[in-house]
Amino acid sequence: MKKVLSIICSLFIVFSSFTGNVGFAMDPPKKSANCEVEENNDVHIFCSADDGNAMPTCVSIASVLENAGDEKINIHIVSFQDNKMGEQNIKNIEALKNIRDFDFDFVYFDKTRLDEFETSGWNKSIMVKLYCAELFPNLDRIIWIDDDLIVLKSLKNLYNLDMGDKYLAAIEMYQKSRNSDRRWVNAGIGLYNLKEMRKDNVQKSLLDSAKEYAVGRSKITHARGGVEEYALTYGMPKDKVFVLPVEYALLIGFYSTTNVPCKMSDIVAMHFGNPNNKPWTNLNVFCAKKWYEYALKTNFFDKSAKDVGFKIDLLQKLDSKSTKNVEDGIYTISSKLDSNKCLDINHSSKEDKANLQLWQKNETDAQKFKIQYQAEGYYTIEAVCSGKFIDVSDSSKNKGTNIQQYNNSGTDAQKWFIVPDGEGYCFFLPKCNNLFMDVRYSQTQNGTNVWCWLLNASDAQRFKLEKCEDKPSLSKPNKAQKLAGKLRPNKPGDSKKSA
C-alpha cells in the first residue's frame, strides 16, 4: 500500500511540474488576452480607446459583433497608462455582449514613448498600431480597426487571409511622390502579420520612418493621413504589403452614391476618415444612416429617443428625396421657432442679393414664395415681391453661407429639396451643398438672418408651408419694415447686423 501511495505522489509531482503552481481547488488566474496563445476560430482585433473616444469605439465594436459569423471575437483595447478608461465606459463596452458574447481586455501603453514623434494634430493614440508586434507577443496576427470605422461583414476571412511572408494587408490610396510613384497605405483597418514582423524586427523600421514624418511628408504631394500611415507606407518594403480591394475599407468622403467603385453589398467596412465629417457630428455625411444603425445598439444612444429615431427616419427620406412632396403654388413659410415669424425678403427688395430673413407676418409679397417642382425632387422658390429666386450665395459649400434672392440662374444654388419631417414641417436643403436652411442661432427677432447649416434637426431648421389665399396682398412693406430698413440695412454676411 505504501508503495502505491508513493507512486501516486510521484505522479502528482510530475504533473504539477507541467501545469505550474496551479492547484485543483481553484481555476488559474485569467491572463490578459495579449498573453494568450491563439485558439482555433479566434479572431483578434485591437483598437485604441479612452473616455474621449469611447462612444465611436463602442459603435465600431458593435458593428463587428453584429456581423460576426461563428468566430470567437477577442477585442484588445490599447490605452495610455495615464488616461485609463473610466468605469462607466467599461460598462458600456461590457453591455455590447447583449449583441453577442465576446472577450475584451485592456493593454496599457506608456505615452511618453511617443513624445519624439510629430503627430501634426492627430491624437497620439494612432501610433500604437506601430507597436503591435511588441504589444501582443503571443499572437501571430491581429486586425486593427479605427474608431471611425464600421464593419459590415464578418472579419473571419480577412483574419485567415494567406499573407505568406507579408507584414501587412491593407487598402492603399494612390499618391504622387516627387521622386517616385507610391501608394499611401490607409491604416483605418489592417491585418498585421505579427509573426513575420517580429522575425524581421519591422517595428524598428516603422518607428524610424515615423521619426522622419515631418520632413518626409513634405516631399509627397496630396498626401493624406497621419504619421502612422506615413510609417506604414515608407517603413515597409512595397512587396511586404498585401493590397486589399477597396471594399475592405471604403473611405467615406472620397465617394458618393454616384461614384462608389464597388457594389455597396460587397463593402466589408466603411471608414469615415475625414476629421471634419464624422457621422456623429454631421448627418450629411454619406452613409451616416448606416453608422447610426450600429450606434443605436450601444448605450450611448437612447433607443427610444425621439431625436435619434427622427434623424434616422430623416436620413431615409433624404435617400429618396426625388419624391414630390409639395404641390406647386404660392406659400408663406413660417418658422417652427415662432409661428408668427416667417421667411421674408428684406425690405421687399427687387435687387439681386437682397437678404432672406425672419420677420413678423404681415401678408406682404415679401413673405410670399412661388414653389415649383422641377425634376428629380428639386424645387425652385421664387420671391413674389421681386420675381427672383431663393439662392445660396456663391453656391458655397461652407456652413454659415448666406441665403439671398438672385436672378434666375438655373444653377444648383437655386434648386431645393423640400423634405417633410412627418409632423407638419419641412426641411429645405439646396442641391449645391446639401446643407440645411437654418435660422441663425435659433433667434426669432425681426430681421434674424437665414443661412445654410449642418443638419441638426432642431426647430431652427423646420419650416411650415401655408398656401396663400386668393386675396390681394400688401405689395409694399409696412411702416415697421421701412423703419427697420433705415436703421439697419441688414447686409448679407454682416453678422452684427443680420443676426
C-alpha positions as CSV (number, residue, x, y, z in Angstrom):
1,M,0.0,0.0,0.0
2,K,2.8,2.4,0.9
3,K,4.4,1.6,-2.5
4,V,1.1,2.5,-4.3
5,L,0.8,5.8,-2.4
6,S,4.5,6.6,-3.2
7,I,3.8,6.1,-6.9
8,I,0.7,8.3,-6.8
9,C,2.6,11.1,-5.0
10,S,5.4,10.9,-7.6
11,L,2.9,11.2,-10.5
12,F,1.3,14.2,-8.8
13,I,4.7,15.9,-8.5
14,V,5.5,15.2,-12.2
15,F,2.1,16.5,-13.3
16,S,2.4,19.7,-11.2
17,S,5.8,20.4,-12.9
18,F,3.9,20.7,-16.3
19,T,0.9,22.7,-15.0
20,G,2.8,25.2,-12.9
21,N,1.7,26.1,-9.4
22,V,-2.0,25.7,-10.1
23,G,-3.9,23.7,-7.6
24,F,-7.0,21.7,-8.2
25,A,-9.2,23.7,-5.8
26,M,-9.3,26.8,-8.0
27,D,-9.1,27.9,-11.6
28,P,-5.9,29.5,-12.8
29,P,-5.9,33.3,-12.7
30,K,-7.1,34.7,-16.0
31,K,-4.3,36.1,-18.1
32,S,-4.6,39.2,-20.2
33,A,-5.6,38.2,-23.7
34,N,-2.5,39.7,-25.2
35,C,-0.6,36.9,-23.5
36,E,-2.8,34.1,-24.6
37,V,-1.9,31.7,-27.4
38,E,-4.4,31.8,-30.3
39,E,-7.1,29.2,-30.4
40,N,-8.8,27.8,-33.5
41,N,-11.6,30.0,-34.8
42,D,-10.5,33.0,-32.8
43,V,-10.4,36.5,-34.4
44,H,-8.2,39.0,-32.5
45,I,-8.9,42.7,-33.1
46,F,-7.3,45.7,-31.4
47,C,-8.0,49.4,-31.2
48,S,-7.1,52.4,-29.1
49,A,-9.6,54.0,-26.8
50,D,-10.1,56.1,-23.7
51,D,-13.0,58.1,-22.3
52,G,-12.6,60.7,-25.1
53,N,-13.4,58.3,-27.9
54,A,-15.3,55.6,-26.1
55,M,-18.6,56.3,-27.9
56,P,-17.3,55.8,-31.5
57,T,-15.2,52.9,-30.4
58,C,-18.3,51.1,-29.0
59,V,-20.1,51.7,-32.3
60,S,-17.2,50.1,-34.2
61,I,-17.2,47.1,-31.9
62,A,-21.0,46.8,-32.1
63,S,-20.7,46.6,-35.9
64,V,-18.0,43.9,-35.6
65,L,-20.2,41.8,-33.3
66,E,-23.4,42.3,-35.2
67,N,-21.8,41.0,-38.4
68,A,-19.6,38.2,-37.0
69,G,-20.2,34.6,-38.0
70,D,-19.2,31.6,-35.9
71,E,-15.8,33.0,-34.9
72,K,-14.9,34.0,-31.4
73,I,-14.3,37.7,-31.2
74,N,-11.4,39.0,-29.0
75,I,-11.2,42.8,-28.6
76,H,-7.9,44.2,-27.2
77,I,-8.2,47.9,-26.3
78,V,-4.9,49.8,-26.0
79,S,-5.0,52.8,-23.7
80,F,-2.4,55.1,-22.2
81,Q,-1.4,54.4,-18.6
82,D,-2.1,58.0,-17.6
83,N,-5.5,58.1,-19.2
84,K,-7.3,54.9,-18.5
85,M,-11.0,54.4,-19.4
86,G,-13.5,55.1,-16.7
87,E,-15.7,52.6,-15.0
88,Q,-18.9,53.7,-16.8
89,N,-17.4,53.4,-20.3
90,I,-16.0,49.9,-19.4
91,K,-19.6,49.0,-18.5
92,N,-20.7,50.4,-21.9
93,I,-18.3,48.0,-23.6
94,E,-19.4,45.1,-21.4
95,A,-23.0,45.9,-22.4
96,L,-22.2,45.1,-26.0
97,K,-22.3,41.5,-25.0
98,N,-26.1,41.9,-25.5
99,I,-25.4,41.7,-29.2
100,R,-23.3,38.6,-28.9
101,D,-20.7,37.3,-26.4
102,F,-17.0,38.3,-26.9
103,D,-13.9,38.7,-24.8
104,F,-12.1,42.0,-24.3
105,D,-9.2,43.3,-22.3
106,F,-7.1,46.4,-21.9
107,V,-3.4,46.7,-22.8
108,Y,-1.7,49.8,-21.3
109,F,1.0,51.7,-23.1
110,D,3.5,54.4,-21.8
111,K,2.5,57.6,-23.6
112,T,6.0,59.1,-23.0
113,R,7.4,56.7,-25.6
114,L,5.6,58.8,-28.3
115,D,7.0,62.2,-27.3
116,E,9.6,62.1,-30.0
117,F,7.1,61.8,-32.8
118,E,5.4,64.6,-34.7
119,T,1.7,63.7,-35.0
120,S,0.6,67.0,-36.6
121,G,-2.6,67.5,-34.6
122,W,-3.6,63.8,-34.7
123,N,-4.2,62.0,-31.4
124,K,-1.0,60.2,-30.4
125,S,-3.0,57.0,-29.8
126,I,-2.9,56.4,-33.6
127,M,0.8,55.5,-33.1
128,V,0.1,52.3,-31.0
129,K,-0.5,50.2,-34.1
130,L,3.2,50.5,-34.9
131,Y,3.9,48.7,-31.7
132,C,1.5,45.8,-32.3
133,A,4.2,43.1,-32.6
134,E,5.5,44.1,-29.2
135,L,2.1,44.6,-27.5
136,F,0.8,41.1,-28.5
137,P,3.9,38.8,-28.2
138,N,1.9,35.5,-28.2
139,L,-0.3,36.3,-31.2
140,D,0.6,35.5,-34.8
141,R,-1.7,38.1,-36.3
142,I,-4.2,40.7,-35.4
143,I,-6.6,43.2,-37.0
144,W,-6.6,46.9,-36.3
145,I,-9.8,49.0,-36.6
146,D,-10.1,52.8,-36.2
147,D,-12.8,54.2,-34.0
148,D,-14.4,56.0,-37.1
149,L,-14.9,52.7,-38.9
150,I,-17.9,50.4,-39.0
151,V,-17.7,46.8,-40.1
152,L,-20.5,45.4,-42.4
153,K,-19.3,41.8,-42.8
154,S,-17.5,39.1,-40.8
155,L,-13.8,39.7,-40.5
156,K,-13.0,36.0,-40.3
157,N,-12.0,35.8,-44.0
158,L,-9.7,38.8,-43.5
159,Y,-8.2,37.3,-40.4
160,N,-7.5,34.0,-42.0
161,L,-6.0,35.5,-45.2
162,D,-3.0,33.7,-46.6
163,M,-0.4,36.5,-46.4
164,G,2.7,34.4,-46.9
165,D,5.6,36.4,-45.5
166,K,4.0,39.9,-46.0
167,Y,3.8,42.1,-43.0
168,L,0.5,43.9,-43.6
169,A,-2.7,43.5,-45.5
170,A,-4.4,46.9,-46.1
171,I,-6.0,49.0,-48.8
172,E,-3.9,51.7,-50.4
173,M,-4.6,55.2,-51.8
174,Y,-2.7,56.3,-54.8
175,Q,-0.4,59.2,-54.1
176,K,2.2,61.0,-56.2
177,S,5.7,61.4,-54.9
178,R,8.2,63.9,-56.2
179,N,10.7,61.1,-56.7
180,S,8.6,58.1,-57.4
181,D,5.0,56.8,-57.5
182,R,3.9,55.2,-54.3
183,R,0.7,54.0,-52.8
184,W,-0.2,55.5,-49.5
185,V,-1.3,52.8,-47.0
186,N,-4.7,53.5,-45.4
187,A,-4.4,52.5,-41.8
188,G,-8.1,52.5,-40.9
189,I,-8.2,48.8,-41.0
190,G,-5.4,46.3,-41.5
191,L,-4.3,42.7,-40.8
192,Y,-0.8,42.7,-39.1
193,N,1.3,39.6,-39.5
194,L,2.9,39.8,-36.1
195,K,5.0,36.6,-36.5
196,E,6.8,37.9,-39.6
197,M,7.1,41.4,-38.1
198,R,8.8,40.1,-35.0
199,K,11.1,37.8,-37.0
200,D,12.4,40.8,-39.2
201,N,12.2,43.4,-36.4
202,V,9.9,45.5,-38.5
203,Q,8.9,47.7,-35.6
204,K,12.3,49.4,-35.7
205,S,12.0,50.4,-39.3
206,L,8.4,51.6,-38.7
207,L,9.5,53.9,-35.9
208,D,12.5,55.2,-37.8
209,S,10.1,56.2,-40.6
210,A,7.7,57.8,-38.1
211,K,10.5,60.0,-36.9
212,E,11.1,61.2,-40.4
213,Y,7.4,62.0,-40.9
214,A,7.5,65.8,-40.6
215,V,10.3,66.1,-43.3
216,G,9.3,63.1,-45.5
217,R,5.7,64.0,-45.8
218,S,6.6,67.4,-47.3
219,K,8.1,65.5,-50.3
220,I,4.8,63.9,-51.2
221,T,2.1,66.0,-53.0
222,H,-1.5,65.5,-52.0
223,A,-0.5,63.1,-49.2
224,R,-3.3,62.1,-46.9
225,G,-3.2,60.5,-43.4
226,G,-1.2,60.7,-40.3
227,V,2.2,59.8,-39.1
228,E,1.4,56.1,-38.7
229,E,0.2,55.9,-42.3
230,Y,3.4,57.5,-43.4
231,A,5.4,55.0,-41.4
232,L,3.4,52.0,-42.8
233,T,3.9,53.3,-46.3
234,Y,7.7,54.0,-46.1
235,G,8.7,51.8,-43.2
236,M,7.9,48.6,-45.1
237,P,9.1,47.4,-48.5
238,K,6.4,47.6,-51.1
239,D,6.4,43.9,-51.7
240,K,5.7,43.3,-48.0
241,V,2.2,44.9,-48.2
242,F,-0.7,42.8,-49.3
243,V,-3.1,45.2,-51.1
244,L,-6.7,44.6,-50.2
245,P,-9.6,45.5,-52.5
246,V,-11.1,48.9,-51.8
247,E,-14.3,47.4,-50.4
248,Y,-12.4,46.2,-47.3
249,A,-12.5,49.8,-46.1
250,L,-14.4,52.2,-48.3
251,L,-13.1,55.6,-47.4
252,I,-16.2,57.7,-47.0
253,G,-15.5,61.3,-48.1
254,F,-13.9,60.2,-51.4
255,Y,-17.1,58.8,-52.7
256,S,-20.8,59.5,-53.1
257,T,-23.8,57.4,-54.3
258,T,-22.7,58.1,-57.9
259,N,-19.0,57.1,-57.9
260,V,-18.7,54.2,-55.4
261,P,-16.0,51.9,-57.0
262,C,-17.6,48.7,-55.9
263,K,-21.1,47.2,-55.1
264,M,-22.5,48.5,-51.9
265,S,-23.4,44.9,-51.0
266,D,-19.7,43.9,-51.2
267,I,-18.4,46.5,-48.7
268,V,-16.7,44.9,-45.7
269,A,-16.1,48.2,-43.8
270,M,-16.8,51.9,-44.1
271,H,-14.2,54.3,-42.9
272,F,-15.3,57.8,-42.0
273,G,-11.8,59.1,-42.3
274,N,-12.4,62.8,-42.9
275,P,-11.6,64.5,-39.5
276,N,-14.2,67.2,-40.2
277,N,-17.0,65.0,-41.2
278,K,-17.9,62.3,-38.7
279,P,-21.4,60.9,-38.8
280,W,-21.9,61.7,-35.1
281,T,-21.4,65.4,-35.7
282,N,-22.6,65.7,-39.3
283,L,-25.6,63.8,-40.5
284,N,-25.0,65.0,-44.1
285,V,-22.0,62.6,-44.4
286,F,-22.5,59.9,-47.0
287,C,-23.7,56.7,-45.3
288,A,-24.3,58.3,-41.9
289,K,-27.5,56.4,-41.7
290,K,-25.6,53.1,-41.7
291,W,-23.4,54.3,-38.9
292,Y,-26.4,55.2,-36.8
293,E,-27.9,51.8,-37.2
294,Y,-25.0,50.5,-35.1
295,A,-24.8,53.5,-32.8
296,L,-28.4,52.7,-31.7
297,K,-27.1,49.3,-30.4
298,T,-24.8,50.9,-27.9
299,N,-25.6,52.5,-24.5
300,F,-24.6,55.9,-25.8
301,F,-27.9,56.4,-27.6
302,D,-31.3,56.0,-26.1
303,K,-33.0,53.6,-28.5
304,S,-36.4,55.2,-27.8
305,A,-35.1,58.8,-28.1
306,K,-37.2,60.8,-30.5
307,D,-34.4,62.9,-31.8
308,V,-32.2,59.9,-32.8
309,G,-35.1,58.0,-34.2
310,F,-36.2,61.0,-36.1
311,K,-32.8,61.6,-37.6
312,I,-32.6,58.0,-38.9
313,D,-36.1,58.5,-40.4
314,L,-35.0,61.8,-42.0
315,L,-31.9,60.2,-43.4
316,Q,-34.0,57.5,-45.0
317,K,-36.2,60.3,-46.5
318,L,-33.1,62.1,-47.8
319,D,-32.1,58.9,-49.6
320,S,-35.3,59.0,-51.5
321,K,-35.7,62.8,-51.9
322,S,-36.7,62.6,-55.5
323,T,-40.3,62.2,-54.3
324,K,-42.5,65.1,-55.0
325,N,-43.6,66.2,-51.5
326,V,-45.2,69.7,-52.1
327,E,-47.8,70.9,-54.6
328,D,-46.9,73.8,-56.8
329,G,-48.3,77.1,-55.5
330,I,-47.7,80.3,-53.6
331,Y,-46.8,79.9,-49.9
332,T,-45.8,81.6,-46.8
333,I,-43.1,79.8,-45.0
334,S,-43.1,80.2,-41.2
335,S,-40.5,79.0,-38.7
336,K,-41.3,76.4,-36.1
337,L,-39.4,78.6,-33.6
338,D,-42.2,81.1,-33.8
339,S,-45.3,80.5,-35.9
340,N,-45.8,84.3,-36.1
341,K,-42.4,84.7,-37.9
342,C,-41.9,83.7,-41.5
343,L,-39.4,84.0,-44.3
344,D,-39.2,87.5,-45.7
345,I,-37.2,89.3,-48.4
346,N,-35.5,92.3,-46.7
347,H,-37.5,95.4,-47.3
348,S,-39.4,93.8,-50.2
349,S,-36.3,94.5,-52.3
350,K,-36.2,93.7,-56.0
351,E,-32.4,93.7,-56.1
352,D,-30.1,90.8,-56.5
353,K,-28.5,89.6,-53.2
354,A,-31.3,91.0,-51.1
355,N,-31.3,89.1,-47.9
356,L,-33.6,86.3,-46.7
357,Q,-34.6,86.8,-43.1
358,L,-37.3,86.2,-40.5
359,W,-40.0,88.8,-40.0
360,Q,-43.4,89.2,-38.3
361,K,-46.2,88.0,-40.5
362,N,-47.6,90.9,-42.4
363,E,-49.2,89.5,-45.6
364,T,-46.9,91.4,-48.0
365,D,-45.5,89.9,-51.1
366,A,-42.1,90.0,-49.4
367,Q,-43.3,86.9,-47.5
368,K,-44.9,85.0,-50.4
369,F,-42.9,82.5,-52.4
370,K,-43.9,80.6,-55.5
371,I,-42.8,77.0,-55.2
372,Q,-42.5,74.9,-58.4
373,Y,-41.4,71.4,-58.8
374,Q,-38.6,70.9,-61.4
375,A,-37.2,67.4,-61.6
376,E,-35.5,64.7,-59.5
377,G,-37.0,66.0,-56.3
378,Y,-35.9,69.6,-56.7
379,Y,-38.0,72.8,-56.4
380,T,-37.4,76.4,-57.2
381,I,-38.5,79.0,-54.7
382,E,-39.4,82.4,-56.3
383,A,-40.0,85.5,-54.3
384,V,-43.3,87.0,-55.3
385,C,-42.2,90.6,-54.5
386,S,-39.3,90.5,-57.0
387,G,-39.6,87.5,-59.3
388,K,-36.1,86.5,-58.2
389,F,-35.1,83.1,-56.8
390,I,-34.0,82.0,-53.4
391,D,-30.3,81.3,-53.8
392,V,-27.2,80.1,-51.9
393,S,-24.6,82.9,-52.0
394,D,-21.8,81.9,-54.5
395,S,-23.1,78.3,-54.5
396,S,-20.8,77.9,-51.4
397,K,-20.5,74.5,-49.7
398,N,-19.4,76.1,-46.4
399,K,-21.7,76.1,-43.4
400,G,-22.8,79.6,-42.4
401,T,-23.2,80.6,-46.1
402,N,-25.9,83.2,-46.6
403,I,-29.2,82.7,-48.4
404,Q,-30.4,85.5,-50.6
405,Q,-32.5,86.2,-53.7
406,Y,-31.0,86.3,-57.1
407,N,-31.9,86.5,-60.7
408,N,-32.9,83.1,-62.2
409,S,-29.6,81.3,-63.0
410,G,-30.7,77.7,-63.3
411,T,-27.8,76.6,-61.1
412,D,-27.8,74.2,-58.2
413,A,-27.7,77.1,-55.8
414,Q,-31.4,77.7,-56.7
415,K,-32.6,74.1,-56.6
416,W,-34.0,73.0,-53.3
417,F,-35.1,69.7,-51.8
418,I,-38.2,70.0,-49.6
419,V,-38.3,67.1,-47.1
420,P,-41.3,66.7,-44.7
421,D,-40.5,65.9,-41.1
422,G,-43.7,63.9,-40.6
423,E,-45.0,66.5,-38.1
424,G,-46.3,69.2,-40.4
425,Y,-43.0,70.9,-41.0
426,C,-40.3,70.7,-43.8
427,F,-36.6,70.9,-44.2
428,F,-35.1,72.8,-47.1
429,L,-31.7,71.9,-48.5
430,P,-30.1,73.2,-51.6
431,K,-28.6,70.9,-54.3
432,C,-25.3,72.8,-54.3
433,N,-24.2,71.9,-50.8
434,N,-26.6,69.5,-49.0
435,L,-26.6,71.9,-46.0
436,F,-29.9,72.9,-44.5
437,M,-31.8,76.2,-44.4
438,D,-31.4,77.3,-40.8
439,V,-32.5,80.3,-38.7
440,R,-29.3,81.8,-37.4
441,Y,-28.6,81.0,-33.7
442,S,-32.3,80.0,-33.4
443,Q,-33.2,83.7,-32.8
444,T,-36.7,84.9,-33.6
445,Q,-36.3,88.7,-33.6
446,N,-37.4,90.6,-36.7
447,G,-34.5,90.6,-39.2
448,T,-32.8,87.4,-37.9
449,N,-30.7,86.0,-40.7
450,V,-31.4,82.7,-42.5
451,W,-28.3,80.8,-43.7
452,C,-27.1,77.3,-44.6
453,W,-26.0,75.0,-41.7
454,L,-25.3,71.3,-40.9
455,L,-28.3,69.2,-40.2
456,N,-29.2,69.2,-36.5
457,A,-32.9,68.5,-36.8
458,S,-33.6,71.4,-34.5
459,D,-36.7,73.7,-34.7
460,A,-34.4,76.3,-36.4
461,Q,-34.4,74.0,-39.5
462,R,-38.1,73.3,-39.6
463,F,-40.5,75.4,-41.6
464,K,-44.2,75.2,-42.2
465,L,-45.7,75.8,-45.7
466,E,-49.1,77.5,-45.8
467,K,-50.8,78.1,-49.1
468,C,-51.8,81.7,-49.6
469,E,-55.5,82.5,-50.1
470,D,-56.7,84.2,-53.2
471,K,-56.9,87.7,-51.9
472,P,-55.0,90.9,-52.5
473,S,-51.7,91.2,-50.7
474,L,-49.9,94.2,-49.3
475,S,-47.4,94.9,-52.1
476,K,-45.4,97.4,-50.0
477,P,-43.5,97.0,-46.8
478,N,-45.3,98.2,-43.7
479,K,-44.1,101.1,-41.5
480,A,-42.2,98.8,-39.1
481,Q,-40.2,97.3,-42.0
482,K,-39.4,100.7,-43.5
483,L,-38.1,102.0,-40.2
484,A,-36.1,98.9,-39.6
485,G,-34.6,99.1,-43.1
486,K,-33.4,102.6,-42.5
487,L,-32.0,101.9,-39.1
488,R,-30.4,98.5,-40.0
489,P,-29.9,97.7,-43.7
490,N,-29.2,94.0,-42.9
491,K,-26.4,93.4,-45.4
492,P,-25.9,89.7,-46.2
493,G,-23.0,88.2,-44.3
494,D,-22.9,91.0,-41.7
495,S,-23.1,89.0,-38.5
496,K,-23.6,92.0,-36.3
497,K,-26.5,93.4,-38.4
498,S,-28.2,90.3,-39.6
499,A,-28.4,88.1,-36.5
